[in-house]
Amino acid sequence: MALCSHLEAITEVKVSANHVCEECVKHHGKWLHLRTCQTCGVTLCCDDSPAKHMTQHYHQTDHPVISSAEPGEQWLWCYKDGAFAEY
């Protein structure tokens, strides 16, 4: 299966040392899982979290690819193309 151009463009996965959702911390919210934007490196909460900050980030910035920031998970997701890849 071919990767989309956004996933193919990732040559090095950005990994966050930040183990919190930056927006949830600001607004005293809670998160379930964390994702890291592969364009700017921000770490935010996933769609299973109440605020869905990473999806909001995508809609505000058009940064297409995220990675899981969860220990033991090594995957990428492209919002723009709905494409998934493990690395």
Steps between C-alpha positions, in 0.01 A plus 500: 500500500643837397535779754350842440741780412470651851610176667775446243636846582572399863868410516540523877214462747477781754480352849380711787662503841179670612259245650206738541248667272622858496148640445334280766759621752420864415126442538511246786362227275560127486636286218511129420772462236757735352600575141795699363470724194768409248511854361550709814559244777213605728355218715124505551215264592329254266138472382413266790577790734221749579659804330655326195777759490712332230211496252432865585870570434474334159194709404671821616842436343449244221798301637410160352701231684504395865668218687395322814681637804405192702780270621531188285292639212678582175253624243418803289163633385434743217186705561492632144499159330364278780816290469671292769854362519704317760873569529 
